[in-house]
Amino acid sequence: GIVRNITDFGAFVDVGLKNDALLHISQISNKRISHPSEVLSINQNLEKVKVLSVDLEKQRVSLSLKN
């Protein structure tokens, strides 16, 4: 996926769907970070994102970078 936007609570990642998937700040790193921009940058290519959940009704996908 490609990081499209970074917010205080996480990052939105383009995974090829209509809507971008959410990578919540708690799922970005195994250690505590204060802001997603400490680890991620806009247009960064994320090779190994894991799908945590899919909500078909709300058309939302949640991701994780944790091992």
C-alpha positions, 0 to 999 in steps of 0.5 A: 500500500501507499501512504496517502495521508497522515493524521494525529491518529494514524495514516490512510493507505491506498491498497487499491480499493475505492476507499483508503484503509486506516492504519491506526497509530497503535498498529504502526509500531511495536513501541509507543510513538507520539505521531505517525510521522515519526515512522511514516511519510506521504507516498511511502510504499508499505510492503508488508501491511496486514489486514486486521478487519474489513467492515463491508457495511461502512466500507472500511478496512483496518491495517497493521504493520505490527509483527 
